[in-house]
Amino acid sequence: MNRIDIQITGMTCDHCARSAEAALNALPGVKASVSYEGRLARVESSGKVAAEQLLEAIESKGYGAHLVDNTNTEGVRGRRGALRVAIIGTGSAAFAAAIKAAEEGAQVTIVEGGDVIGGTCVNIGCVPSKIMIRGAQIAHQQAHHAFQGISRNQPAIDRAALVQQQQARVLELRHAKYQSILESNPDIHLVHGWARFKDPHTLLVSRAEGTEEIVSADRILIASGARPSIPDIPGLRDTPYWTSTEALVAERIPEQLVVIGASVVALELAQAFLRLGSKVTIMARSVFLSREDSALGEGLARVFEQEGARVLLHTLPDSVRHDGSQFILGSGAGEIRGDQLLVATGRRPNTDRLSLDDAGVALGHNGAIMIDDHMRTSVEHIYAAGDCTNQPQYVYVAAAAGTRAAINMTGGDAALDLEAMPSVVFTEPAVATAGMSAHQAAEAGIETETRTLDLENVPRALANFDTEGFIKLVAEKHSRRLLGAQILAPEAGEMIQTAVLAIRNRMTLDELAGTLFPYLTMVEGIKLCAQTFDKDVTQLSCCAG
């Protein structure tokens, strides 16, 4: 008798297991038992029935079926010979990979340890934060716009109503972009539970009820994402602090909010709460946006102070406690108090519970999975993508990496080029960058020229009565090829893609300066900045070519 184990997906109750079991036992020479808890069929066969027939019997009842590797199934790759791909995670990288791998003919199993699918972006990141930021922007404009003849008013804020609308859109997008894909794609199967490696080809998935499921695969993609990183400040972990997750769904606006952190998430949420009515104190380990061109952080800090925030640079708490109603933070700047504390000091990869040592996957110093431009890890058939890797933590990078990983897992050859990668901080003014800064170019041994154009020289900014910010371009000195752009402007996120395309297409300053840009637009400022390498734009007519 031959022994074959089959993993079954799609069962919802013990009756399903009995149905699959009956289908198997109806085959000649087959004796099978199916466990609903383990999602596993154990089959003994006289050899008269091929493995493919066993899989088809289960599939005829509406369930997914995958052979589990053992000595009797060597060389079998899954349903009807398809490549088996397992993916840990259900965020943007995971779903982009799952969709592409299924398109290429693979049978895909995705594993989710949490209660909901979709990962960070749609649930607790990009989508809810941008909704909150937009609402705060509208509230601010009502009270602080620059136009004479239009009355200003301080709007009443119903934070609970804002959160309700925000979360309704989150649910809508999660279903449209994630759940509906599972419902409509029979080659993608979802397994709930926490995955860890048993060996390089096998995952053990632990369920909440204590059972385990085995998932075996020919290729595995790790797309487990990241979570907030909490600094080791004495007393902090014993207090009811917020991370961005709690802040985005909080139904009250703190009277006094203290924010620890001065990078993307910290600054976006700090300004949103400031504009919704909180008195905000920001404590920065060094400066605002310390990894970017220093002028960007300096300009943004100035805006925050103008809007009423207290900005403490080079200042972190040396202790935190909570007295039942207030947070008390000790620091070199004195005692800081607030009725709520937001900790936004970066994110750490979700790799610590995956048992990666049992698969031989190499990690960096911060727990990030080390990958190359093809998303390959140190193990030939294991790939990784998204925030759990050493790639930049942006959702569009994750999605692009997931798609390319799937291409490579299914026999293709696709690399991810990050040379002109854009980034945006959704404050107001926004911060957007692409390509190299002057400092990065110098570190790479490239001789550069730079120019900075203040927004007071951009006609659309003048027409908007909003000239806080600048556009900076970095070019290779001898070829005059554009290498990078840094923008601090109200619509920087909409402007930066022009720079991305120029960098990617190796455009020179002359080509950029000679390109037609619509007037009056903010993005015209990029053309004007390119012209400043050779001209004094203050001496040109308003729409000079």
TIKOLTOR-113368 format. One line per field, with one value per residue (C-alpha): residue in one letter; x, y, z; residue number from 0. Coordinates in steps of 0.02 Angstrom, whole numbers, padded with zeros to 5 digits. Each point is the difference from the previous one (the first is absolute). Layout:
N
r (a/...) $
c1 (X/...) $
c2 (Y/...) $
c3 (Z/...) $
k (NUM/...) $
END
This chain:
545
r (m/n/r/i/d/i/q/i/t/g/m/t/c/d/h/c/a/r/s/a/e/a/a/l/n/a/l/p/g/v/k/a/s/v/s/y/e/g/r/l/a/r/v/e/s/s/g/k/v/a/a/e/q/l/l/e/a/i/e/s/k/g/y/g/a/h/l/v/d/n/t/n/t/e/g/v/r/g/r/r/g/a/l/r/v/a/i/i/g/t/g/s/a/a/f/a/a/a/i/k/a/a/e/e/g/a/q/v/t/i/v/e/g/g/d/v/i/g/g/t/c/v/n/i/g/c/v/p/s/k/i/m/i/r/g/a/q/i/a/h/q/q/a/h/h/a/f/q/g/i/s/r/n/q/p/a/i/d/r/a/a/l/v/q/q/q/q/a/r/v/l/e/l/r/h/a/k/y/q/s/i/l/e/s/n/p/d/i/h/l/v/h/g/w/a/r/f/k/d/p/h/t/l/l/v/s/r/a/e/g/t/e/e/i/v/s/a/d/r/i/l/i/a/s/g/a/r/p/s/i/p/d/i/p/g/l/r/d/t/p/y/w/t/s/t/e/a/l/v/a/e/r/i/p/e/q/l/v/v/i/g/a/s/v/v/a/l/e/l/a/q/a/f/l/r/l/g/s/k/v/t/i/m/a/r/s/v/f/l/s/r/e/d/s/a/l/g/e/g/l/a/r/v/f/e/q/e/g/a/r/v/l/l/h/t/l/p/d/s/v/r/h/d/g/s/q/f/i/l/g/s/g/a/g/e/i/r/g/d/q/l/l/v/a/t/g/r/r/p/n/t/d/r/l/s/l/d/d/a/g/v/a/l/g/h/n/g/a/i/m/i/d/d/h/m/r/t/s/v/e/h/i/y/a/a/g/d/c/t/n/q/p/q/y/v/y/v/a/a/a/a/g/t/r/a/a/i/n/m/t/g/g/d/a/a/l/d/l/e/a/m/p/s/v/v/f/t/e/p/a/v/a/t/a/g/m/s/a/h/q/a/a/e/a/g/i/e/t/e/t/r/t/l/d/l/e/n/v/p/r/a/l/a/n/f/d/t/e/g/f/i/k/l/v/a/e/k/h/s/r/r/l/l/g/a/q/i/l/a/p/e/a/g/e/m/i/q/t/a/v/l/a/i/r/n/r/m/t/l/d/e/l/a/g/t/l/f/p/y/l/t/m/v/e/g/i/k/l/c/a/q/t/f/d/k/d/v/t/q/l/s/c/c/a/g) $
c1 (00000/00061/-00022/-00045/-00041/-00104/-00025/-00180/-00054/-00173/-00083/-00111/-00065/00015/-00135/00118/00132/-00122/-00049/00182/00033/-00147/00061/00171/-00066/-00110/00158/00057/00132/-00004/-00020/-00002/-00033/-00021/00028/-00093/00107/00161/-00067/00087/-00046/00100/-00017/00054/-00009/00031/00084/-00142/-00045/00118/00033/-00084/-00162/00003/00018/-00139/-00117/00022/-00015/-00163/-00075/00055/00158/00182/00124/00191/00113/00109/00180/00046/00093/-00152/-00035/00175/-00003/-00185/-00020/-00182/-00168/00017/00187/-00010/00140/-00046/00033/-00023/-00007/00014/-00107/-00149/00057/00043/00158/-00089/-00153/00099/00105/-00151/-00091/00152/00048/-00178/00003/00159/-00088/00055/-00108/00016/-00027/00008/00012/-00067/00031/-00110/-00187/-00014/00085/00076/00154/00050/-00043/-00186/-00036/00111/00114/-00014/-00188/-00064/00144/-00029/-00187/00040/00130/-00121/-00135/00123/00057/-00179/-00026/00161/-00045/-00166/00086/00164/-00020/00088/-00143/-00074/-00187/-00034/-00039/00103/-00081/00057/-00098/-00076/00085/-00096/00145/-00111/-00091/00165/00062/-00163/00012/00185/-00023/-00147/00116/00133/-00126/-00057/00177/00052/-00144/00026/00189/00028/-00152/-00080/00161/-00008/-00182/00029/00166/-00010/00189/00031/-00042/00001/00056/-00022/00135/00178/00130/00174/00127/00018/00130/00041/-00150/-00127/-00101/-00089/-00155/-00063/-00183/-00082/-00087/00168/00004/00136/-00005/00144/00028/00131/00056/00123/00025/-00031/-00020/00019/-00106/-00033/00011/00055/-00068/00035/00169/-00008/00155/00073/-00045/-00017/-00183/-00071/-00063/-00101/-00103/-00154/00093/-00063/00085/-00066/-00121/-00093/00016/-00087/-00158/-00005/-00171/00057/00122/00128/00011/00189/00088/00185/00079/00165/00077/00034/-00009/-00143/-00136/00038/-00009/-00153/-00103/00070/-00057/-00169/-00037/00066/-00121/-00144/00026/00137/00143/00146/00178/00122/00157/00130/00155/00094/-00092/-00154/00024/00180/00034/-00049/00080/00012/-00094/-00157/-00008/00046/-00137/-00130/00048/-00024/-00176/-00046/00054/-00099/-00154/00024/00095/00138/00153/00139/00149/00140/-00114/-00065/-00080/00112/-00152/-00189/-00136/-00189/-00089/-00173/-00045/00159/00164/00154/00160/00167/00124/00144/-00130/-00089/-00156/-00122/-00183/-00144/-00163/00053/00166/00031/00156/00050/00184/00005/-00051/00086/-00017/-00119/00129/00030/-00133/00032/00140/00105/00152/-00088/-00008/00174/-00061/00126/-00052/00075/00041/-00178/-00088/-00030/00013/00145/-00050/00073/-00083/-00091/-00075/00105/00051/00152/-00101/-00025/-00189/-00049/-00039/-00052/-00082/-00066/00030/00077/00150/00145/-00096/-00075/-00163/-00125/-00157/00035/00175/-00079/-00128/00129/00116/-00140/-00042/00182/00026/-00145/00073/00165/-00080/-00091/00153/00016/00137/-00056/00101/-00061/00087/-00008/00113/-00139/-00114/-00117/-00046/-00132/-00035/-00183/00018/-00044/00107/00040/00175/00043/00165/00063/00171/00157/00028/00160/00071/-00040/00078/00158/00011/-00011/00144/-00108/00039/-00162/-00079/-00158/-00125/-00141/-00154/-00107/-00187/-00017/00071/-00136/-00150/-00129/00065/-00019/-00177/-00039/00072/00101/00186/00074/00124/00123/00054/00178/00078/00162/00092/00161/00120/00075/-00144/-00132/-00108/-00132/00043/-00124/-00135/-00056/-00161/-00085/-00166/-00188/-00016/00172/-00073/-00085/00155/00133/-00048/00058/00173/-00010/-00035/00139/00126/-00053/00012/00170/-00058/00121/-00036/-00012/-00130/-00100/00010/-00058/-00149/-00176/-00083/-00178/-00024/-00055/00052/00111/00097/00058/00118/00109/00025/00038/00125/00087/00010/00088/00157/00028/-00120/-00067/-00183/-00051/00043/-00113/-00181/-00125/-00015/00163/00052) $
c2 (00000/00177/00139/00173/00157/00137/00175/00060/00183/00075/-00114/00093/-00140/-00184/-00040/00065/-00122/-00144/00051/00002/-00165/-00083/00061/-00077/-00166/-00016/-00028/-00182/-00063/00159/00013/00180/00100/00189/00114/00166/00068/-00043/00037/-00161/-00160/-00156/-00123/-00181/-00060/-00167/00096/-00017/00185/00140/00145/00116/-00099/00020/00189/00008/-00098/00130/00145/-00073/00043/00181/-00004/00038/-00143/-00005/-00150/00005/-00050/-00178/-00147/-00058/00167/00049/00094/00046/00190/00020/00007/-00057/00024/00185/00088/00022/00173/00042/00181/00059/00157/00079/00179/00090/-00100/-00164/00033/00073/-00159/-00115/00078/-00008/-00176/-00061/00085/-00099/-00164/-00028/-00065/00130/-00017/00160/-00005/00137/00001/00147/00022/00097/-00007/00146/00044/00171/00117/-00023/-00041/00105/00100/00093/-00001/00052/00122/00093/00012/00073/00119/00063/00034/00095/00100/00054/00052/00102/00086/00058/00089/00055/00027/00150/00075/00167/00018/-00178/-00015/-00117/-00113/-00129/-00158/-00115/-00170/-00161/-00120/-00154/00040/00024/-00169/-00085/00067/-00042/-00180/-00026/00042/-00116/-00143/00040/00000/-00155/-00095/00071/-00021/-00155/-00103/00003/-00064/-00153/-00025/00012/-00091/-00189/-00018/00106/-00084/00087/-00088/00086/-00024/00048/-00074/-00057/-00103/-00186/-00017/00096/-00071/-00017/00120/-00043/00107/00015/00042/00089/-00160/-00086/-00107/00004/-00012/-00050/00104/-00067/00097/00006/00187/00107/00188/00087/00159/00012/00190/00104/00071/00156/00001/00056/00085/-00064/00151/-00038/-00012/00017/-00179/00013/00146/00005/00083/00002/-00063/00057/-00148/00067/00183/-00025/-00071/00103/00081/00146/00140/00017/00171/-00018/-00127/-00042/-00084/-00094/-00008/00116/-00108/-00033/-00076/00111/00161/-00045/-00045/00141/00131/-00085/00003/00178/00055/-00094/00095/-00082/00096/-00100/-00021/-00092/-00079/-00041/-00107/00115/00107/-00014/-00128/-00032/-00113/00133/00160/00109/00145/-00107/-00034/00178/00071/-00121/00033/00185/-00031/-00109/00137/00129/-00110/-00007/-00162/-00006/-00074/-00074/-00051/-00112/-00043/-00171/-00048/-00082/-00068/-00017/-00029/00014/00062/-00060/00154/00073/-00057/00075/-00004/00047/00079/00121/00131/-00023/-00096/-00023/-00039/-00055/-00093/-00114/-00065/-00059/-00104/00002/-00043/-00116/-00179/-00168/-00152/-00141/-00137/-00053/-00137/-00080/-00121/00060/-00092/-00164/00058/00075/00175/00138/00156/00173/00080/00065/-00162/00047/-00138/00034/-00010/00047/00097/-00160/-00020/-00157/-00043/-00102/-00158/-00034/-00034/00122/00180/00151/00168/00152/00073/-00159/00021/00121/00095/00173/-00013/00067/-00090/00029/-00075/-00150/-00027/00017/-00119/-00126/-00002/-00021/-00135/-00097/00017/-00067/-00141/-00060/-00003/00181/00129/00167/00124/00149/00163/00126/00132/00128/-00057/00138/00031/00115/00066/00054/00152/00175/00056/-00176/-00068/-00101/-00068/-00105/-00065/00064/00146/00100/-00088/-00173/00044/00061/-00163/-00092/00104/00099/00184/00098/00169/00050/00141/00045/00097/00078/-00015/00189/-00020/-00122/00092/-00128/00014/00189/-00019/-00116/00123/-00147/00017/-00099/-00124/-00032/-00114/-00065/-00093/-00099/-00029/-00086/00143/-00048/-00091/00113/-00155/00014/-00110/00052/00118/00059/00098/00087/00063/-00016/-00120/-00081/-00175/00041/00086/-00129/-00127/00122/-00007/-00190/-00014/00124/-00096/-00169/00061/00080/00174/00145/00170/00073/-00128/00028/00189/-00010/-00113/00072/00014/00062/00172/00033/-00160/-00039/-00129/00140/00042/-00149/00077/00169/-00078/-00086/00170/00076/-00099/00123/00146/00119/-00049/00160/00089/-00109/00033/-00100/-00145/00015/-00155) $
c3 (00000/-00041/00128/-00064/00102/-00078/00067/-00025/-00003/-00003/00129/00124/00112/00042/-00128/-00134/00060/-00009/-00177/-00057/00088/-00088/-00169/00031/00066/-00154/-00102/-00026/00122/00106/00187/00061/00158/-00003/00150/-00002/00142/-00089/-00176/-00049/-00091/00040/-00145/-00020/-00178/-00087/-00141/-00124/00021/-00052/00117/-00125/00015/00189/-00019/-00129/00115/00136/-00122/-00067/00170/-00015/00107/-00040/00008/00009/00023/00154/-00036/00052/-00076/-00096/-00085/-00054/-00163/00014/00003/00053/-00085/-00180/00009/00042/00092/00183/00072/00183/00058/00180/00021/-00087/-00028/-00160/-00038/00037/-00107/-00145/00001/00020/-00147/-00114/00052/-00032/-00171/-00037/00041/00179/00143/00137/00187/00102/00188/00115/00186/00045/00006/-00164/-00168/-00095/00101/00062/-00144/-00018/00183/00113/-00114/-00165/-00023/00173/00028/-00164/00037/00171/-00072/-00134/00129/00108/-00151/-00038/00181/-00005/-00163/00069/00142/-00080/-00188/-00080/-00102/00043/-00016/00057/00184/00106/00128/00125/-00043/00129/-00006/00027/00010/00021/-00162/-00091/00061/-00050/-00178/-00007/00055/-00118/-00144/00071/00003/-00176/-00071/00096/-00078/-00175/-00007/00107/00050/-00171/-00078/00111/-00043/-00188/-00020/00028/-00011/00156/00166/00170/00158/00169/00131/00045/-00115/00044/-00095/00038/-00137/-00160/-00094/00141/00106/00161/00023/00179/00024/00145/00055/00021/-00158/-00132/-00188/-00113/-00157/-00119/-00153/-00142/00024/00154/00012/00168/00002/00186/00013/00148/00163/00104/00083/00182/00073/00162/00109/00187/00049/-00176/-00022/00161/-00065/-00116/-00143/-00179/-00155/-00169/00005/00152/-00051/-00167/00077/00161/00015/00106/-00035/00141/00077/00015/-00110/00017/-00151/00011/-00172/-00146/-00155/-00121/00110/00150/-00099/-00103/00154/00107/-00126/-00024/00187/00012/-00134/00081/00162/00105/00077/-00067/00065/-00114/00073/-00131/00028/-00119/-00128/-00109/-00141/00047/-00150/-00127/-00062/00156/-00081/-00012/00187/00045/-00110/00067/00181/-00031/-00067/00149/00120/-00099/00018/00188/00032/00130/-00086/00107/-00107/00065/00145/00051/00165/00128/00092/-00022/00127/00007/00156/-00051/-00098/-00074/-00075/00081/-00102/00073/-00120/-00018/-00048/00165/00046/-00144/00036/-00110/00014/-00144/-00065/-00179/-00030/-00184/-00006/-00150/-00039/00021/-00114/00052/-00012/00180/00006/-00170/00056/-00146/00070/-00043/-00182/-00007/-00045/00040/00097/00021/00166/00025/-00043/-00181/-00130/-00116/-00183/-00169/-00140/-00053/00176/00029/00177/00049/-00040/-00185/-00002/00139/-00045/00104/-00036/00091/00171/00072/-00115/-00019/-00135/00033/00097/-00126/-00057/-00185/00021/00088/-00138/-00138/00092/00024/-00185/-00049/00130/-00076/-00174/00062/00102/-00156/-00112/-00058/00024/00075/00101/00102/-00043/00143/-00079/-00024/00142/00060/00181/00072/00174/00002/00110/-00060/-00083/-00055/-00018/-00156/-00062/-00144/-00047/00087/00116/-00021/00154/-00068/-00168/00086/00098/-00166/-00068/-00122/-00028/-00003/-00022/00094/-00007/00118/-00055/00136/-00030/-00006/-00177/-00053/-00073/00060/00179/-00011/-00067/00145/00126/00067/-00030/00145/-00073/-00140/-00142/-00007/-00145/00000/-00164/-00052/-00034/-00166/-00086/00080/00021/00136/00149/00132/00060/00173/00017/00146/-00069/00026/-00147/00007/-00010/-00165/-00068/00037/-00134/-00134/00078/00012/-00187/-00041/00106/-00067/-00179/00034/-00050/00007/00075/-00175/-00052/00159/-00016/-00181/00034/-00009/00171/00023/00078/00140/00086/00148/-00101/-00116/00142/-00050/-00173/00078/00119/-00147/-00086/00152/-00040/-00144/00025/00129/-00006/00089/-00163/-00108/-00045/00101/-00123/-00096/-00093) $
k (0/1/2/3/4/5/6/7/8/9/10/11/12/13/14/15/16/17/18/19/20/21/22/23/24/25/26/27/28/29/30/31/32/33/34/35/36/37/38/39/40/41/42/43/44/45/46/47/48/49/50/51/52/53/54/55/56/57/58/59/60/61/62/63/64/65/66/67/68/69/70/71/72/73/74/75/76/77/78/79/80/81/82/83/84/85/86/87/88/89/90/91/92/93/94/95/96/97/98/99/100/101/102/103/104/105/106/107/108/109/110/111/112/113/114/115/116/117/118/119/120/121/122/123/124/125/126/127/128/129/130/131/132/133/134/135/136/137/138/139/140/141/142/143/144/145/146/147/148/149/150/151/152/153/154/155/156/157/158/159/160/161/162/163/164/165/166/167/168/169/170/171/172/173/174/175/176/177/178/179/180/181/182/183/184/185/186/187/188/189/190/191/192/193/194/195/196/197/198/199/200/201/202/203/204/205/206/207/208/209/210/211/212/213/214/215/216/217/218/219/220/221/222/223/224/225/226/227/228/229/230/231/232/233/234/235/236/237/238/239/240/241/242/243/244/245/246/247/248/249/250/251/252/253/254/255/256/257/258/259/260/261/262/263/264/265/266/267/268/269/270/271/272/273/274/275/276/277/278/279/280/281/282/283/284/285/286/287/288/289/290/291/292/293/294/295/296/297/298/299/300/301/302/303/304/305/306/307/308/309/310/311/312/313/314/315/316/317/318/319/320/321/322/323/324/325/326/327/328/329/330/331/332/333/334/335/336/337/338/339/340/341/342/343/344/345/346/347/348/349/350/351/352/353/354/355/356/357/358/359/360/361/362/363/364/365/366/367/368/369/370/371/372/373/374/375/376/377/378/379/380/381/382/383/384/385/386/387/388/389/390/391/392/393/394/395/396/397/398/399/400/401/402/403/404/405/406/407/408/409/410/411/412/413/414/415/416/417/418/419/420/421/422/423/424/425/426/427/428/429/430/431/432/433/434/435/436/437/438/439/440/441/442/443/444/445/446/447/448/449/450/451/452/453/454/455/456/457/458/459/460/461/462/463/464/465/466/467/468/469/470/471/472/473/474/475/476/477/478/479/480/481/482/483/484/485/486/487/488/489/490/491/492/493/494/495/496/497/498/499/500/501/502/503/504/505/506/507/508/509/510/511/512/513/514/515/516/517/518/519/520/521/522/523/524/525/526/527/528/529/530/531/532/533/534/535/536/537/538/539/540/541/542/543/544) $
END
